[in-house]
């Protein structure tokens, strides 16, 4: 998708959404450095339009770059998560459904090679 299309697409699906100022290139570089993974083009494109998107009832349709970074680092570094759930090193979380379900890209060999969302 090209820039300026994400907002239009989301607004065509719901009018109950809030957009934020776009991220800076430095924000993207910092997140990729901390997470040791290039962000997928589609996610970067959306973040270049809005640093996250909130839906009705505060639903995290797309998390801000800061939350993407912090939550993924926490998921990967918390030892009890590995025991209770599974290791999260192979996932890049970026959104949630508001009911506890979260959405992620799969990381294979250090890259996001597929555009499927889990």
C-alpha positions as CSV (number, residue, x, y, z in Angstrom):
1,X,0.0,0.0,0.0
2,X,1.1,3.5,-0.7
3,X,1.4,6.2,1.9
4,X,-1.8,8.1,2.8
5,X,-3.8,5.0,1.9
6,X,-3.8,3.4,5.3
7,X,-5.9,6.1,7.0
8,X,-8.4,6.0,4.1
9,X,-8.6,2.2,4.3
10,X,-9.1,2.1,8.1
11,X,-11.7,5.0,7.9
12,X,-13.6,3.0,5.2
13,X,-13.9,0.2,7.7
14,X,-14.8,2.1,10.8
15,X,-15.4,5.7,11.7
16,X,-14.5,5.0,15.4
17,X,-10.8,5.4,15.1
18,X,-8.1,7.8,16.2
19,X,-4.9,8.6,14.4
20,X,-1.7,10.1,15.8
21,X,1.3,12.0,14.4
22,X,3.5,9.9,12.3
23,X,6.7,8.3,13.5
24,X,10.1,9.7,12.6
25,X,12.7,7.7,10.6
26,X,14.8,7.7,13.8
27,X,11.9,6.0,15.7
28,X,11.8,3.2,13.1
29,X,15.6,2.8,13.2
30,X,15.6,2.6,17.1
31,X,12.8,0.0,17.1
32,X,14.5,-2.2,14.5
33,X,17.8,-1.9,16.5
34,X,16.2,-2.8,19.8
35,X,14.1,-5.7,18.3
36,X,17.0,-7.0,16.1
37,X,14.5,-7.2,13.1
38,X,13.6,-5.0,10.2
39,X,9.9,-4.0,10.5
40,X,7.7,-5.2,7.6
41,X,7.2,-2.6,4.9
42,X,3.4,-2.5,5.5
43,X,3.8,-1.8,9.2
44,X,6.4,0.9,8.5
45,X,4.1,2.4,5.9
46,X,1.2,2.6,8.3
47,X,3.4,4.0,11.1
48,X,4.6,6.7,8.6
49,X,1.0,7.8,8.5
50,X,0.0,7.4,12.1
51,X,2.0,6.3,15.2
52,X,-0.6,3.7,16.1
53,X,-4.4,3.6,15.6
54,X,-6.9,3.3,18.3
55,X,-10.4,2.1,17.7
56,X,-13.6,2.2,19.7
57,X,-13.2,1.5,23.4
58,X,-9.5,2.1,23.2
59,X,-8.9,-0.9,21.0
60,X,-5.3,-1.1,19.8
61,X,-5.9,-1.6,16.1
62,X,-2.2,-0.9,15.6
63,X,0.1,-0.2,18.5
64,X,2.3,2.9,18.7
65,X,6.0,2.2,17.9
66,X,6.9,2.5,21.6
67,X,4.4,-0.2,22.6
68,X,5.5,-2.5,19.7
69,X,9.1,-2.2,21.0
70,X,8.4,-2.5,24.7
71,X,5.8,-5.3,24.6
72,X,7.9,-7.4,22.2
73,X,11.0,-6.9,24.4
74,X,9.0,-7.8,27.5
75,X,7.6,-10.9,25.8
76,X,11.0,-12.1,24.8
77,X,12.8,-11.3,28.1
78,X,10.3,-12.5,30.7
79,X,11.4,-16.1,31.6
80,X,8.0,-17.1,32.9
81,X,6.4,-16.4,29.5
82,X,8.6,-19.0,27.9
83,X,7.5,-21.5,30.5
84,X,3.8,-20.5,30.7
85,X,3.2,-19.9,27.0
86,X,6.1,-20.4,24.6
87,X,9.2,-18.4,23.5
88,X,8.1,-15.3,21.6
89,X,11.4,-14.7,19.7
90,X,9.8,-15.8,16.5
91,X,6.9,-13.3,16.6
92,X,6.6,-9.6,16.2
93,X,3.4,-8.4,18.0
94,X,1.9,-5.1,16.8
95,X,-1.8,-5.0,17.7
96,X,-4.6,-6.5,19.8
97,X,-8.3,-7.3,19.6
98,X,-9.1,-5.8,23.0
99,X,-10.0,-9.2,24.4
100,X,-6.5,-10.5,25.1
101,X,-5.9,-11.8,21.6
102,X,-2.8,-10.2,20.0
103,X,-1.7,-10.0,16.4
104,X,1.8,-10.7,15.2
105,X,4.0,-11.3,12.2
106,X,6.1,-14.5,12.1
107,X,9.9,-14.1,12.2
108,X,11.8,-16.7,10.2
109,X,15.6,-16.7,10.1
110,X,15.7,-13.2,11.5
111,X,13.3,-11.7,8.9
112,X,9.6,-11.3,8.4
113,X,9.3,-13.3,5.2
114,X,5.6,-13.9,5.1
115,X,2.8,-11.3,5.4
116,X,0.4,-13.6,7.2
117,X,-0.8,-12.3,10.5
118,X,-1.2,-14.6,13.5
